[in-house]
Amino acid sequence: MGESKHRIYMDHSATTPVDPQVVEAMRPYWSEVFGNTSSAHAWGQAAAAALEKARETVAQVLGCRPSEVVFTGSGTEADNLAIRGVAWAARKAERGNHLVTIPIEHHAVGHTMEQLRDLFGFEVTVVPVDEHGRVDPDEVRRAMRPDTVLVTVMTASNEVGTVQPIPEIGAICRERGIPFHTDAVQAAGRLDLHVDRLGVDLLSISAHKFYGPKGVGVLYVRRGTDLVPALTGGGHERGRRPGTVNVAGAVGLAEALRLAEEMREEENARLQVLRDRLIEGVLENIPDGRLTGHPTERLAHHASFAFRGVEGASVVVSLDLEGIAASSGAACAEGEPAPSGVLTAMGFPPEWAIGALRLTLGRANIEEDVDTVLEVLPRIIAHLRR
């Protein structure tokens, strides 16, 4: 790709650039305020003060107590801590052995549930989703048993953008006294994450999805929720997540979350206009193409499609050659394309599920970027179908 070509990044559900204000907020904690938060001296105290200020900022956005905010190394780690921590605590207390989830979760949740089932003997019920990737709260209710110790349902899908009915599921879990976890990694900065309005007991986010640094996440843990640490070591994060805390990362996450929440409504409105223009143009100009995910209950920045007769991975490579960054829902194993597991769970046949494409907008995208994609993408699909 030539340097003169205008490059268009439409893969913001994969990661985002770090906001310059976030970089500036983090800068002192790499070389000036560098102490270990566990140290008793002035250097350690300064670092600990910065960490607690970051914790308070996150708590304000989530509507929770600062003591309920646990900093982790990623969204994946936060998911693991939530699921393993609650499951192991329940087993230790002999409360039950049954977990409930849905089939379109991120691997951080799905593979963790599978390992708990296959290696630790937990029983897992996977509640199906509809053709839009949405789960019926009543189906979740019917999956619950007297020995159910955790329900986990993602807030919004990374692959198809569908937003789940989290408050309704939360109300059912509260009624039954069952801990409820949501992977909100895709939702941070895009949806309201007030934990009481969502009705969740545990919630995971990751900074790099909302213009913060990579390598830091948060797990919200409602007070009174029993949790066995997924890692063993020191007593960091009130004994819930051992390991020297990444103060610069925590400060960056907090500042990124504050900024994202501050501009959320205005930016969502702007991105939704671009998203709808993109969806309409793709469906009008490319035959045998379908929108994937819910038509209205979806993330404001998220457009995803399935095209019959092409491989999504080939579309992504072709777009990249045109200077456009996108993503495919199709996984590749040993170089052989495979249908998207998410689309398969939503009922798409293999010839459609292999042709998944995700275009996710962000702060730098403008109307001209959408026009360029609408000019380039139909030509790529037509060429690949020859």
C-alpha positions as CSV (number, residue, x, y, z in Angstrom):
1,M,0.0,0.0,0.0
2,G,1.4,3.4,-1.0
3,E,2.0,6.0,1.6
4,S,-0.1,8.5,-0.4
5,K,-3.2,6.4,-0.2
6,H,-5.8,7.7,2.3
7,R,-6.1,4.9,4.9
8,I,-9.5,4.2,6.5
9,Y,-9.7,2.4,9.8
10,M,-13.0,0.7,10.4
11,D,-12.1,-2.0,12.9
12,H,-12.8,-0.1,16.2
13,S,-14.4,-3.2,17.8
14,A,-10.9,-4.9,17.5
15,T,-9.0,-2.0,19.1
16,T,-8.8,1.8,19.2
17,P,-6.0,4.3,19.1
18,V,-5.1,5.8,22.5
19,D,-6.5,9.3,23.0
20,P,-3.7,11.9,23.3
21,Q,-5.3,13.1,26.6
22,V,-5.0,9.6,27.9
23,V,-1.4,9.4,27.0
24,E,-0.7,12.7,28.8
25,A,-2.6,11.4,31.9
26,M,-0.5,8.3,32.0
27,R,2.9,9.9,31.3
28,P,4.0,10.7,34.9
29,Y,3.4,7.1,36.0
30,W,6.0,5.6,33.8
31,S,9.0,7.5,35.1
32,E,8.1,10.0,37.8
33,V,5.5,8.4,40.0
34,F,6.8,4.9,39.5
35,G,6.5,3.4,43.0
36,N,4.9,0.1,43.9
37,T,1.5,0.7,45.3
38,S,2.2,-1.9,48.1
39,S,5.3,0.0,49.3
40,A,5.0,2.1,52.5
41,H,7.4,4.9,51.4
42,A,6.5,8.2,49.7
43,W,7.0,6.7,46.2
44,G,4.6,3.9,46.9
45,Q,2.1,6.2,48.6
46,A,2.0,8.5,45.5
47,A,1.4,5.6,43.2
48,A,-1.3,4.2,45.5
49,A,-3.1,7.6,45.6
50,A,-3.1,7.7,41.8
51,L,-4.5,4.2,41.7
52,E,-7.3,5.0,44.1
53,K,-8.2,8.2,42.2
54,A,-8.5,6.1,39.0
55,R,-10.6,3.6,40.9
56,E,-13.0,6.4,42.0
57,T,-13.3,7.7,38.4
58,V,-14.3,4.2,37.2
59,A,-16.7,3.8,40.0
60,Q,-18.4,7.1,39.1
61,V,-19.1,5.8,35.6
62,L,-20.3,2.4,36.7
63,G,-22.4,3.8,39.6
64,C,-20.7,1.6,42.2
65,R,-18.4,1.8,45.2
66,P,-14.7,2.2,44.5
67,S,-14.0,-0.9,46.6
68,E,-16.0,-2.9,44.0
69,V,-13.6,-2.0,41.1
70,V,-10.9,-4.6,40.5
71,F,-8.1,-3.7,38.0
72,T,-7.0,-6.6,35.8
73,G,-4.6,-7.1,32.9
74,S,-7.3,-7.3,30.2
75,G,-10.9,-7.9,29.5
76,T,-10.1,-11.5,29.1
77,E,-8.6,-11.7,32.5
78,A,-11.6,-9.9,34.0
79,D,-14.0,-12.5,32.4
80,N,-11.9,-15.3,33.7
81,L,-11.8,-13.9,37.2
82,A,-15.6,-13.4,37.2
83,I,-16.5,-16.8,35.9
84,R,-13.9,-19.0,37.6
85,G,-14.0,-16.9,40.7
86,V,-17.7,-17.3,41.2
87,A,-17.9,-20.9,40.1
88,W,-15.0,-22.0,42.4
89,A,-16.4,-20.0,45.3
90,A,-19.8,-21.7,44.8
91,R,-18.2,-25.2,44.7
92,K,-16.2,-24.5,47.8
93,A,-19.4,-23.5,49.6
94,E,-21.3,-26.5,48.0
95,R,-23.9,-24.2,46.6
96,G,-24.1,-25.8,43.2
97,N,-22.4,-26.8,40.0
98,H,-24.4,-25.3,37.1
99,L,-23.5,-22.4,34.8
100,V,-25.7,-20.7,32.1
101,T,-24.5,-18.8,29.1
102,I,-25.2,-18.2,25.4
103,P,-23.5,-19.5,22.3
104,I,-22.2,-16.2,20.8
105,E,-20.0,-15.1,23.7
106,H,-16.4,-14.0,23.1
107,H,-13.9,-16.8,23.6
108,A,-12.8,-15.3,26.9
109,V,-16.2,-16.4,28.2
110,G,-17.0,-19.4,25.9
111,H,-13.7,-21.2,26.3
112,T,-13.6,-20.6,30.0
113,M,-17.0,-22.2,30.4
114,E,-15.9,-25.1,28.3
115,Q,-12.8,-25.6,30.4
116,L,-14.8,-25.5,33.6
117,R,-17.1,-28.1,32.1
118,D,-14.4,-30.4,30.6
119,L,-11.7,-30.2,33.3
120,F,-13.5,-29.2,36.5
121,G,-16.8,-31.1,36.1
122,F,-19.2,-28.1,36.0
123,E,-22.5,-28.4,34.1
124,V,-23.1,-25.8,31.5
125,T,-26.3,-24.9,29.8
126,V,-26.0,-22.9,26.5
127,V,-29.3,-21.0,25.9
128,P,-29.9,-20.4,22.1
129,V,-30.2,-17.0,20.5
130,D,-32.5,-16.0,17.7
131,E,-31.6,-15.1,14.1
132,H,-30.5,-11.6,15.2
133,G,-28.2,-13.1,17.9
134,R,-30.5,-12.0,20.8
135,V,-31.4,-14.2,23.7
136,D,-34.9,-14.4,25.2
137,P,-34.8,-13.6,28.9
138,D,-37.6,-16.2,29.5
139,E,-35.3,-18.9,27.9
140,V,-32.6,-17.9,30.4
141,R,-35.2,-18.2,33.2
142,R,-36.1,-21.7,32.0
143,A,-32.5,-22.7,31.9
144,M,-32.0,-21.9,35.6
145,R,-31.9,-24.7,38.2
146,P,-31.7,-24.9,41.9
147,D,-28.0,-25.6,41.6
148,T,-27.3,-22.7,39.1
149,V,-24.4,-20.6,40.5
150,L,-23.8,-18.1,37.7
151,V,-25.4,-16.7,34.6
152,T,-23.1,-14.9,32.1
153,V,-24.5,-13.0,29.0
154,M,-22.5,-10.4,27.1
155,T,-23.8,-6.9,27.0
156,A,-23.2,-6.5,23.2
157,S,-21.8,-8.8,20.6
158,N,-18.3,-8.1,19.3
159,E,-19.1,-9.9,16.0
160,V,-22.6,-8.7,15.1
161,G,-23.2,-5.8,17.4
162,T,-26.5,-7.0,18.9
163,V,-27.3,-5.6,22.3
164,Q,-28.7,-8.1,24.8
165,P,-31.6,-7.5,27.2
166,I,-29.3,-7.3,30.2
167,P,-31.7,-5.5,32.6
168,E,-34.4,-8.0,32.0
169,I,-32.0,-10.9,32.6
170,G,-30.6,-9.2,35.6
171,A,-34.0,-8.8,37.2
172,I,-34.6,-12.6,36.7
173,C,-31.2,-13.4,38.3
174,R,-31.9,-11.1,41.2
175,E,-35.3,-12.7,41.8
176,R,-33.6,-16.1,41.9
177,G,-30.6,-15.0,43.9
178,I,-28.1,-16.1,41.2
179,P,-25.0,-14.0,40.5
180,F,-25.1,-12.4,37.0
181,H,-22.0,-11.5,35.0
182,T,-21.8,-9.5,31.8
183,D,-18.9,-9.1,29.4
184,A,-19.3,-5.4,28.6
185,V,-16.0,-5.1,26.7
186,Q,-17.8,-3.9,23.5
187,A,-20.3,-1.7,25.4
188,A,-17.9,0.6,27.3
189,G,-18.1,4.1,26.0
190,R,-21.1,3.1,23.8
191,L,-23.8,2.1,26.3
192,D,-24.9,3.0,29.8
193,L,-22.9,0.9,32.1
194,H,-24.5,1.8,35.4
195,V,-24.4,-1.5,37.2
196,D,-27.7,-1.1,39.1
197,R,-29.6,-0.1,36.0
198,L,-28.1,-3.2,34.3
199,G,-28.9,-5.4,37.3
200,V,-25.5,-7.1,37.2
201,D,-23.2,-8.5,39.9
202,L,-20.1,-8.6,37.8
203,L,-19.1,-6.6,34.7
204,S,-15.9,-6.7,32.6
205,I,-14.4,-4.0,30.5
206,S,-11.1,-3.4,28.6
207,A,-9.4,0.0,28.1
208,H,-8.2,-0.5,24.6
209,K,-11.8,-0.7,23.3
210,F,-12.5,2.9,24.3
211,Y,-9.3,4.8,23.3
212,G,-7.3,3.6,26.3
213,P,-4.1,1.5,26.6
214,K,-3.8,-2.2,25.9
215,G,-3.0,-4.4,28.8
216,V,-5.5,-3.2,31.4
217,G,-9.1,-4.0,32.2
218,V,-11.6,-3.8,35.0
219,L,-13.9,-6.3,36.7
220,Y,-16.7,-4.8,38.8
221,V,-17.6,-7.1,41.6
222,R,-20.8,-6.3,43.6
223,R,-20.2,-6.2,47.4
224,G,-21.1,-9.5,48.9
225,T,-20.3,-11.6,45.8
226,D,-18.1,-14.5,46.7
227,L,-15.1,-14.8,44.5
228,V,-12.0,-17.1,44.6
229,P,-9.0,-15.4,42.9
230,A,-8.2,-17.0,39.5
231,L,-4.5,-16.2,40.1
232,T,-2.6,-16.9,43.3
233,G,0.0,-14.6,44.8
234,G,0.0,-11.5,46.9
235,G,-3.0,-9.6,48.3
236,H,-3.3,-6.9,45.7
237,E,-6.8,-5.5,44.7
238,R,-8.2,-6.5,48.1
239,G,-7.0,-10.0,47.7
240,R,-9.0,-10.5,44.4
241,R,-6.2,-10.0,41.8
242,P,-2.6,-10.6,42.9
243,G,0.2,-9.0,41.0
244,T,1.9,-5.6,41.1
245,V,-0.7,-3.1,39.8
246,N,-0.2,-1.3,36.5
247,V,-0.7,2.2,37.8
248,A,-0.2,3.9,34.4
249,G,-2.6,1.5,32.8
250,A,-5.2,2.1,35.5
251,V,-4.9,5.8,35.2
252,G,-5.2,5.5,31.4
253,L,-8.3,3.3,31.6
254,A,-10.0,5.7,34.0
255,E,-9.3,8.8,31.9
256,A,-10.3,7.0,28.7
257,L,-13.6,5.8,30.3
258,R,-14.3,9.3,31.7
259,L,-13.8,10.9,28.3
260,A,-15.8,8.2,26.5
261,E,-18.7,8.6,28.9
262,E,-18.5,12.4,28.6
263,M,-18.9,12.3,24.8
264,R,-21.0,9.1,24.5
265,E,-24.4,10.5,23.6
266,E,-23.1,13.0,21.0
267,E,-20.6,10.5,19.4
268,N,-23.2,7.7,19.3
269,A,-25.6,10.0,17.5
270,R,-22.9,10.9,14.9
271,L,-21.8,7.4,14.4
272,Q,-25.3,6.0,14.1
273,V,-25.9,8.3,11.1
274,L,-22.7,7.0,9.4
275,R,-23.5,3.4,10.4
276,D,-27.0,3.6,8.9
277,R,-25.7,5.2,5.7
278,L,-23.1,2.4,5.5
279,I,-25.7,-0.4,6.1
280,E,-28.1,1.0,3.6
281,G,-25.5,1.5,0.9
282,V,-24.1,-2.0,1.3
283,L,-27.5,-3.7,1.1
284,E,-28.6,-1.6,-1.8
285,N,-25.4,-2.2,-3.9
286,I,-24.4,-5.7,-3.2
287,P,-26.7,-8.6,-4.1
288,D,-26.8,-11.7,-1.9
289,G,-25.8,-9.7,1.1
290,R,-27.5,-9.6,4.5
291,L,-27.2,-7.5,7.6
292,T,-26.1,-9.6,10.6
293,G,-27.2,-8.8,14.1
294,H,-30.3,-7.0,15.3
295,P,-31.5,-4.2,12.9
296,T,-32.2,-1.7,15.7
297,E,-30.9,-3.2,19.0
298,R,-27.3,-2.9,18.0
299,L,-24.2,-0.8,18.9
300,A,-24.3,2.6,17.2
301,H,-20.9,2.2,15.5
302,H,-21.3,-1.4,14.4
303,A,-22.2,-2.7,10.9
304,S,-21.8,-6.4,10.1
305,F,-22.8,-8.4,7.1
306,A,-22.8,-11.9,5.5
307,F,-22.2,-12.3,1.8
308,R,-23.0,-15.5,0.0
309,G,-20.4,-16.9,-2.4
310,V,-17.3,-15.2,-0.9
311,E,-15.0,-15.9,2.0
312,G,-14.9,-13.1,4.6
313,A,-11.2,-13.4,5.1
314,S,-10.6,-12.7,1.4
315,V,-12.8,-9.6,1.6
316,V,-10.8,-8.3,4.5
317,V,-7.5,-8.8,2.6
318,S,-8.9,-7.1,-0.5
319,L,-10.1,-4.2,1.6
320,D,-6.7,-3.9,3.2
321,L,-5.0,-3.6,-0.2
322,E,-7.3,-0.7,-0.8
323,G,-6.2,0.9,2.5
324,I,-9.3,0.0,4.5
325,A,-9.1,-1.9,7.8
326,A,-12.0,-4.2,8.5
327,S,-12.6,-7.6,10.2
328,S,-14.1,-10.9,9.3
329,G,-16.2,-13.1,11.6
330,A,-14.7,-16.2,10.0
331,A,-12.1,-18.0,11.9
332,C,-9.1,-19.7,10.1
333,A,-7.7,-23.0,11.2
334,E,-4.5,-24.1,9.5
335,G,-5.2,-21.8,6.6
336,E,-8.6,-23.3,5.9
337,P,-11.5,-20.8,6.2
338,A,-14.3,-21.9,8.5
339,P,-17.8,-20.5,8.9
340,S,-18.4,-18.0,11.7
341,G,-19.4,-19.9,14.8
342,V,-21.5,-16.9,15.9
343,L,-23.5,-16.8,12.6
344,T,-23.9,-20.5,12.7
345,A,-25.4,-20.2,16.2
346,M,-27.8,-17.6,14.7
347,G,-29.0,-20.1,12.1
348,F,-27.0,-18.9,9.0
349,P,-26.1,-21.8,6.6
350,P,-22.4,-22.4,6.0
351,E,-22.4,-20.7,2.5
352,W,-23.5,-17.5,4.3
353,A,-21.6,-17.9,7.6
354,I,-18.3,-18.1,5.8
355,G,-18.8,-14.7,4.2
356,A,-18.9,-12.5,7.4
357,L,-17.6,-9.0,7.4
358,R,-17.5,-6.4,10.2
359,L,-17.1,-2.7,9.7
360,T,-16.9,-0.7,13.0
361,L,-16.7,3.0,13.0
362,G,-14.8,5.4,15.4
363,R,-14.0,9.0,16.2
364,A,-11.8,9.6,13.2
365,N,-14.3,8.3,10.6
366,I,-16.2,10.8,8.5
367,E,-18.9,10.6,5.8
368,E,-16.2,10.5,3.0
369,D,-14.8,7.3,4.6
370,V,-18.3,5.6,4.3
371,D,-18.5,6.8,0.7
372,T,-15.2,5.3,-0.1
373,V,-16.1,1.9,1.4
374,L,-19.4,2.0,-0.6
375,E,-17.4,2.6,-3.8
376,V,-14.8,-0.1,-3.1
377,L,-16.7,-3.0,-1.4
378,P,-19.2,-3.8,-4.2
379,R,-16.3,-4.1,-6.7
380,I,-14.4,-6.4,-4.3
381,I,-17.4,-8.7,-3.7
382,A,-18.1,-8.9,-7.5
383,H,-14.5,-9.7,-8.3
384,L,-14.3,-12.4,-5.6
385,R,-17.5,-14.0,-6.9
386,R,-16.1,-14.5,-10.4
